[in-house]
Amino acid sequence: MKVFLVYLVFINILTFAVYGTDKAKAKKHAWRIPEKTLLFLAVLGGSVGAWLGMRIFRHKTKHVKFVVGVPVIFFLQAIAAMAIYFYRCS
């Protein structure tokens, strides 16, 4: 369980940093991180970091697939976590 929590902290910090990096690159009109990579990081467990990155950096907030997709990914992950928790406790 501790390993999983460390993983979640790591992936969310990484995802947050990647969103910030992509926003900085967007401002400089530089090479960008693909959108599928940004969403994939959320799917890998970085949905909280993605959401925070979107809010703090004001990044991808006009893209429906991010505005809807990241919260949906988080919601599905939360349901899965609760299901696993209740399954293990019963």
Chimera marker file (.cmm) of the C-alpha trace (Angstrom):
<marker_set name="trace">
<marker id="1" x="0.000" y="0.000" z="0.000" r="1" g="1" b="0" radius="0.5"/>
<marker id="2" x="2.824" y="2.425" z="0.824" r="1" g="1" b="0" radius="0.5"/>
<marker id="3" x="4.451" y="1.767" z="-2.545" r="1" g="1" b="0" radius="0.5"/>
<marker id="4" x="1.198" y="2.604" z="-4.290" r="1" g="1" b="0" radius="0.5"/>
<marker id="5" x="0.816" y="5.853" z="-2.349" r="1" g="1" b="0" radius="0.5"/>
<marker id="6" x="4.409" y="6.839" z="-3.182" r="1" g="1" b="0" radius="0.5"/>
<marker id="7" x="3.643" y="6.065" z="-6.834" r="1" g="1" b="0" radius="0.5"/>
<marker id="8" x="0.528" y="8.282" z="-6.750" r="1" g="1" b="0" radius="0.5"/>
<marker id="9" x="2.459" y="11.171" z="-5.226" r="1" g="1" b="0" radius="0.5"/>
<marker id="10" x="5.220" y="10.741" z="-7.824" r="1" g="1" b="0" radius="0.5"/>
<marker id="11" x="2.932" y="10.489" z="-10.867" r="1" g="1" b="0" radius="0.5"/>
<marker id="12" x="0.874" y="13.496" z="-9.757" r="1" g="1" b="0" radius="0.5"/>
<marker id="13" x="3.944" y="15.672" z="-9.183" r="1" g="1" b="0" radius="0.5"/>
<marker id="14" x="5.312" y="14.552" z="-12.549" r="1" g="1" b="0" radius="0.5"/>
<marker id="15" x="2.005" y="15.232" z="-14.313" r="1" g="1" b="0" radius="0.5"/>
<marker id="16" x="1.715" y="18.667" z="-12.703" r="1" g="1" b="0" radius="0.5"/>
<marker id="17" x="5.271" y="19.511" z="-13.807" r="1" g="1" b="0" radius="0.5"/>
<marker id="18" x="4.622" y="18.285" z="-17.360" r="1" g="1" b="0" radius="0.5"/>
<marker id="19" x="1.501" y="20.473" z="-17.631" r="1" g="1" b="0" radius="0.5"/>
<marker id="20" x="3.551" y="23.437" z="-16.409" r="1" g="1" b="0" radius="0.5"/>
<marker id="21" x="6.326" y="22.672" z="-18.884" r="1" g="1" b="0" radius="0.5"/>
<marker id="22" x="3.861" y="22.417" z="-21.752" r="1" g="1" b="0" radius="0.5"/>
<marker id="23" x="2.282" y="25.751" z="-20.805" r="1" g="1" b="0" radius="0.5"/>
<marker id="24" x="5.720" y="27.409" z="-20.731" r="1" g="1" b="0" radius="0.5"/>
<marker id="25" x="6.497" y="25.937" z="-24.160" r="1" g="1" b="0" radius="0.5"/>
<marker id="26" x="3.150" y="27.176" z="-25.475" r="1" g="1" b="0" radius="0.5"/>
<marker id="27" x="3.985" y="30.718" z="-24.405" r="1" g="1" b="0" radius="0.5"/>
<marker id="28" x="7.324" y="30.507" z="-26.254" r="1" g="1" b="0" radius="0.5"/>
<marker id="29" x="5.772" y="28.875" z="-29.338" r="1" g="1" b="0" radius="0.5"/>
<marker id="30" x="8.200" y="25.987" z="-28.840" r="1" g="1" b="0" radius="0.5"/>
<marker id="31" x="7.828" y="22.249" z="-29.424" r="1" g="1" b="0" radius="0.5"/>
<marker id="32" x="4.844" y="21.007" z="-27.394" r="1" g="1" b="0" radius="0.5"/>
<marker id="33" x="4.059" y="17.881" z="-25.444" r="1" g="1" b="0" radius="0.5"/>
<marker id="34" x="1.391" y="15.890" z="-27.307" r="1" g="1" b="0" radius="0.5"/>
<marker id="35" x="-2.126" y="16.066" z="-25.851" r="1" g="1" b="0" radius="0.5"/>
<marker id="36" x="-2.324" y="12.275" z="-25.772" r="1" g="1" b="0" radius="0.5"/>
<marker id="37" x="0.727" y="12.251" z="-23.482" r="1" g="1" b="0" radius="0.5"/>
<marker id="38" x="-0.878" y="14.773" z="-21.146" r="1" g="1" b="0" radius="0.5"/>
<marker id="39" x="-4.070" y="12.713" z="-20.952" r="1" g="1" b="0" radius="0.5"/>
<marker id="40" x="-2.152" y="9.443" z="-20.631" r="1" g="1" b="0" radius="0.5"/>
<marker id="41" x="-0.354" y="10.781" z="-17.554" r="1" g="1" b="0" radius="0.5"/>
<marker id="42" x="-3.769" y="11.463" z="-16.022" r="1" g="1" b="0" radius="0.5"/>
<marker id="43" x="-4.866" y="7.910" z="-16.850" r="1" g="1" b="0" radius="0.5"/>
<marker id="44" x="-1.706" y="6.524" z="-15.220" r="1" g="1" b="0" radius="0.5"/>
<marker id="45" x="-2.864" y="8.025" z="-11.922" r="1" g="1" b="0" radius="0.5"/>
<marker id="46" x="-1.926" y="11.666" z="-12.358" r="1" g="1" b="0" radius="0.5"/>
<marker id="47" x="-5.450" y="13.016" z="-12.674" r="1" g="1" b="0" radius="0.5"/>
<marker id="48" x="-5.122" y="15.238" z="-9.591" r="1" g="1" b="0" radius="0.5"/>
<marker id="49" x="-1.823" y="16.647" z="-10.887" r="1" g="1" b="0" radius="0.5"/>
<marker id="50" x="-3.414" y="17.188" z="-14.303" r="1" g="1" b="0" radius="0.5"/>
<marker id="51" x="-6.394" y="19.009" z="-12.805" r="1" g="1" b="0" radius="0.5"/>
<marker id="52" x="-4.154" y="21.169" z="-10.609" r="1" g="1" b="0" radius="0.5"/>
<marker id="53" x="-1.906" y="21.902" z="-13.583" r="1" g="1" b="0" radius="0.5"/>
<marker id="54" x="-4.899" y="22.949" z="-15.642" r="1" g="1" b="0" radius="0.5"/>
<marker id="55" x="-6.125" y="25.279" z="-12.907" r="1" g="1" b="0" radius="0.5"/>
<marker id="56" x="-2.844" y="26.758" z="-11.684" r="1" g="1" b="0" radius="0.5"/>
<marker id="57" x="-1.202" y="27.186" z="-15.101" r="1" g="1" b="0" radius="0.5"/>
<marker id="58" x="-4.531" y="27.920" z="-16.856" r="1" g="1" b="0" radius="0.5"/>
<marker id="59" x="-3.580" y="25.303" z="-19.382" r="1" g="1" b="0" radius="0.5"/>
<marker id="60" x="-5.908" y="23.305" z="-21.656" r="1" g="1" b="0" radius="0.5"/>
<marker id="61" x="-8.931" y="24.916" z="-20.006" r="1" g="1" b="0" radius="0.5"/>
<marker id="62" x="-10.624" y="25.598" z="-23.361" r="1" g="1" b="0" radius="0.5"/>
<marker id="63" x="-10.250" y="22.035" z="-24.634" r="1" g="1" b="0" radius="0.5"/>
<marker id="64" x="-13.364" y="19.955" z="-23.970" r="1" g="1" b="0" radius="0.5"/>
<marker id="65" x="-11.422" y="16.702" z="-23.893" r="1" g="1" b="0" radius="0.5"/>
<marker id="66" x="-9.395" y="18.081" z="-20.966" r="1" g="1" b="0" radius="0.5"/>
<marker id="67" x="-12.147" y="20.014" z="-19.172" r="1" g="1" b="0" radius="0.5"/>
<marker id="68" x="-14.400" y="16.952" z="-19.256" r="1" g="1" b="0" radius="0.5"/>
<marker id="69" x="-11.822" y="14.180" z="-19.633" r="1" g="1" b="0" radius="0.5"/>
<marker id="70" x="-9.594" y="14.875" z="-16.636" r="1" g="1" b="0" radius="0.5"/>
<marker id="71" x="-12.476" y="15.005" z="-14.107" r="1" g="1" b="0" radius="0.5"/>
<marker id="72" x="-14.007" y="11.865" z="-15.659" r="1" g="1" b="0" radius="0.5"/>
<marker id="73" x="-10.652" y="10.076" z="-15.376" r="1" g="1" b="0" radius="0.5"/>
<marker id="74" x="-10.400" y="11.166" z="-11.726" r="1" g="1" b="0" radius="0.5"/>
<marker id="75" x="-13.971" y="10.044" z="-11.025" r="1" g="1" b="0" radius="0.5"/>
<marker id="76" x="-13.354" y="6.615" z="-12.562" r="1" g="1" b="0" radius="0.5"/>
<marker id="77" x="-10.105" y="6.254" z="-10.631" r="1" g="1" b="0" radius="0.5"/>
<marker id="78" x="-11.864" y="7.197" z="-7.396" r="1" g="1" b="0" radius="0.5"/>
<marker id="79" x="-14.578" y="4.604" z="-8.024" r="1" g="1" b="0" radius="0.5"/>
<marker id="80" x="-11.945" y="1.961" z="-8.781" r="1" g="1" b="0" radius="0.5"/>
<marker id="81" x="-10.016" y="2.865" z="-5.615" r="1" g="1" b="0" radius="0.5"/>
<marker id="82" x="-13.163" y="2.611" z="-3.484" r="1" g="1" b="0" radius="0.5"/>
<marker id="83" x="-14.102" y="-0.709" z="-5.078" r="1" g="1" b="0" radius="0.5"/>
<marker id="84" x="-10.648" y="-2.119" z="-4.399" r="1" g="1" b="0" radius="0.5"/>
<marker id="85" x="-10.684" y="-0.777" z="-0.854" r="1" g="1" b="0" radius="0.5"/>
<marker id="86" x="-14.102" y="-2.272" z="-0.062" r="1" g="1" b="0" radius="0.5"/>
<marker id="87" x="-13.192" y="-5.557" z="-1.742" r="1" g="1" b="0" radius="0.5"/>
<marker id="88" x="-10.035" y="-5.852" z="0.361" r="1" g="1" b="0" radius="0.5"/>
<marker id="89" x="-11.858" y="-4.924" z="3.582" r="1" g="1" b="0" radius="0.5"/>
<marker id="90" x="-14.687" y="-7.401" z="3.122" r="1" g="1" b="0" radius="0.5"/>
<link id1="1" id2="2" r="1" g="1" b="0" radius="0.2"/>
<link id1="2" id2="3" r="1" g="1" b="0" radius="0.2"/>
<link id1="3" id2="4" r="1" g="1" b="0" radius="0.2"/>
<link id1="4" id2="5" r="1" g="1" b="0" radius="0.2"/>
<link id1="5" id2="6" r="1" g="1" b="0" radius="0.2"/>
<link id1="6" id2="7" r="1" g="1" b="0" radius="0.2"/>
<link id1="7" id2="8" r="1" g="1" b="0" radius="0.2"/>
<link id1="8" id2="9" r="1" g="1" b="0" radius="0.2"/>
<link id1="9" id2="10" r="1" g="1" b="0" radius="0.2"/>
<link id1="10" id2="11" r="1" g="1" b="0" radius="0.2"/>
<link id1="11" id2="12" r="1" g="1" b="0" radius="0.2"/>
<link id1="12" id2="13" r="1" g="1" b="0" radius="0.2"/>
<link id1="13" id2="14" r="1" g="1" b="0" radius="0.2"/>
<link id1="14" id2="15" r="1" g="1" b="0" radius="0.2"/>
<link id1="15" id2="16" r="1" g="1" b="0" radius="0.2"/>
<link id1="16" id2="17" r="1" g="1" b="0" radius="0.2"/>
<link id1="17" id2="18" r="1" g="1" b="0" radius="0.2"/>
<link id1="18" id2="19" r="1" g="1" b="0" radius="0.2"/>
<link id1="19" id2="20" r="1" g="1" b="0" radius="0.2"/>
<link id1="20" id2="21" r="1" g="1" b="0" radius="0.2"/>
<link id1="21" id2="22" r="1" g="1" b="0" radius="0.2"/>
<link id1="22" id2="23" r="1" g="1" b="0" radius="0.2"/>
<link id1="23" id2="24" r="1" g="1" b="0" radius="0.2"/>
<link id1="24" id2="25" r="1" g="1" b="0" radius="0.2"/>
<link id1="25" id2="26" r="1" g="1" b="0" radius="0.2"/>
<link id1="26" id2="27" r="1" g="1" b="0" radius="0.2"/>
<link id1="27" id2="28" r="1" g="1" b="0" radius="0.2"/>
<link id1="28" id2="29" r="1" g="1" b="0" radius="0.2"/>
<link id1="29" id2="30" r="1" g="1" b="0" radius="0.2"/>
<link id1="30" id2="31" r="1" g="1" b="0" radius="0.2"/>
<link id1="31" id2="32" r="1" g="1" b="0" radius="0.2"/>
<link id1="32" id2="33" r="1" g="1" b="0" radius="0.2"/>
<link id1="33" id2="34" r="1" g="1" b="0" radius="0.2"/>
<link id1="34" id2="35" r="1" g="1" b="0" radius="0.2"/>
<link id1="35" id2="36" r="1" g="1" b="0" radius="0.2"/>
<link id1="36" id2="37" r="1" g="1" b="0" radius="0.2"/>
<link id1="37" id2="38" r="1" g="1" b="0" radius="0.2"/>
<link id1="38" id2="39" r="1" g="1" b="0" radius="0.2"/>
<link id1="39" id2="40" r="1" g="1" b="0" radius="0.2"/>
<link id1="40" id2="41" r="1" g="1" b="0" radius="0.2"/>
<link id1="41" id2="42" r="1" g="1" b="0" radius="0.2"/>
<link id1="42" id2="43" r="1" g="1" b="0" radius="0.2"/>
<link id1="43" id2="44" r="1" g="1" b="0" radius="0.2"/>
<link id1="44" id2="45" r="1" g="1" b="0" radius="0.2"/>
<link id1="45" id2="46" r="1" g="1" b="0" radius="0.2"/>
<link id1="46" id2="47" r="1" g="1" b="0" radius="0.2"/>
<link id1="47" id2="48" r="1" g="1" b="0" radius="0.2"/>
<link id1="48" id2="49" r="1" g="1" b="0" radius="0.2"/>
<link id1="49" id2="50" r="1" g="1" b="0" radius="0.2"/>
<link id1="50" id2="51" r="1" g="1" b="0" radius="0.2"/>
<link id1="51" id2="52" r="1" g="1" b="0" radius="0.2"/>
<link id1="52" id2="53" r="1" g="1" b="0" radius="0.2"/>
<link id1="53" id2="54" r="1" g="1" b="0" radius="0.2"/>
<link id1="54" id2="55" r="1" g="1" b="0" radius="0.2"/>
<link id1="55" id2="56" r="1" g="1" b="0" radius="0.2"/>
<link id1="56" id2="57" r="1" g="1" b="0" radius="0.2"/>
<link id1="57" id2="58" r="1" g="1" b="0" radius="0.2"/>
<link id1="58" id2="59" r="1" g="1" b="0" radius="0.2"/>
<link id1="59" id2="60" r="1" g="1" b="0" radius="0.2"/>
<link id1="60" id2="61" r="1" g="1" b="0" radius="0.2"/>
<link id1="61" id2="62" r="1" g="1" b="0" radius="0.2"/>
<link id1="62" id2="63" r="1" g="1" b="0" radius="0.2"/>
<link id1="63" id2="64" r="1" g="1" b="0" radius="0.2"/>
<link id1="64" id2="65" r="1" g="1" b="0" radius="0.2"/>
<link id1="65" id2="66" r="1" g="1" b="0" radius="0.2"/>
<link id1="66" id2="67" r="1" g="1" b="0" radius="0.2"/>
<link id1="67" id2="68" r="1" g="1" b="0" radius="0.2"/>
<link id1="68" id2="69" r="1" g="1" b="0" radius="0.2"/>
<link id1="69" id2="70" r="1" g="1" b="0" radius="0.2"/>
<link id1="70" id2="71" r="1" g="1" b="0" radius="0.2"/>
<link id1="71" id2="72" r="1" g="1" b="0" radius="0.2"/>
<link id1="72" id2="73" r="1" g="1" b="0" radius="0.2"/>
<link id1="73" id2="74" r="1" g="1" b="0" radius="0.2"/>
<link id1="74" id2="75" r="1" g="1" b="0" radius="0.2"/>
<link id1="75" id2="76" r="1" g="1" b="0" radius="0.2"/>
<link id1="76" id2="77" r="1" g="1" b="0" radius="0.2"/>
<link id1="77" id2="78" r="1" g="1" b="0" radius="0.2"/>
<link id1="78" id2="79" r="1" g="1" b="0" radius="0.2"/>
<link id1="79" id2="80" r="1" g="1" b="0" radius="0.2"/>
<link id1="80" id2="81" r="1" g="1" b="0" radius="0.2"/>
<link id1="81" id2="82" r="1" g="1" b="0" radius="0.2"/>
<link id1="82" id2="83" r="1" g="1" b="0" radius="0.2"/>
<link id1="83" id2="84" r="1" g="1" b="0" radius="0.2"/>
<link id1="84" id2="85" r="1" g="1" b="0" radius="0.2"/>
<link id1="85" id2="86" r="1" g="1" b="0" radius="0.2"/>
<link id1="86" id2="87" r="1" g="1" b="0" radius="0.2"/>
<link id1="87" id2="88" r="1" g="1" b="0" radius="0.2"/>
<link id1="88" id2="89" r="1" g="1" b="0" radius="0.2"/>
<link id1="89" id2="90" r="1" g="1" b="0" radius="0.2"/>
</marker_set>
